[in-house]
């Protein structure tokens, strides 16, 4: 079955590394023009080049999504460069997910939550004008259970609630809104790659909680993201899909 994504335009925040990069490349492989932003120029330009090599339009911009003016400018430039925005992937996440202090609260709220709210508030009217679109939030299985650091868990849970509410209010505009809750995902330079090298006890104890017996790969999250953005998921909205090898064991 065709994905129906060829010729669409997507924005992926935090799209230079890990899950964001994999989603950007996964969409590009389906014929989607992609705009990404990140704070690190080297990784940003490398991913921008890789997107372009897939034969689609690529746009990359250095942007701290916690800076309202910078985020606004990036989204406007992305729209102008691509000719519109059909898909928005809110992927940026604050560092320090294991911390529980005021700085962690402020960082998670500013980057994970409010940047996603601001980007969605900016882009959704464009989708309404165009007659439809897709919005995707990257949360975490930490949002679905106790045990992780409170700031990270609470903010990721807020994204799920926000997504669900949006899915109802935007349904009349043919805008689908969904959330992915990844489990522990390993990639070069990421949290679990560093833990494997520097904190093997933490790495192994987490690995032991995954029935599938291994950490996830960014591409496995990206495959689900591409599906949710595609016509193959045309009646899926308001969903939160765990992609975690069975790591989250709750019934809901």
Secondary structure, DSSP 4 states (H G I P E B T S, - for coil): ---S-TT-EEEEET-SSHHHHHHHHHHHHTT-EEEEEES-HHHHHHHHHHHHTTTS-EEEEE--TTSHHHHHHHHHHHHHHHT--SEEEE----S-TT--SHHHHHHIIIIIIIHHHHHHHHHHHHHHHHT-EEEEEE--GGGGSSSS-HHHHHHHHHHHHHHHHHHHHTGGGTEEEEEEEE--B--TTSHHHHHHHH-HHHHHHHHTT-TTSS-B-HHHHHHHHHHHHSGGGTT--S-EEEESTT------
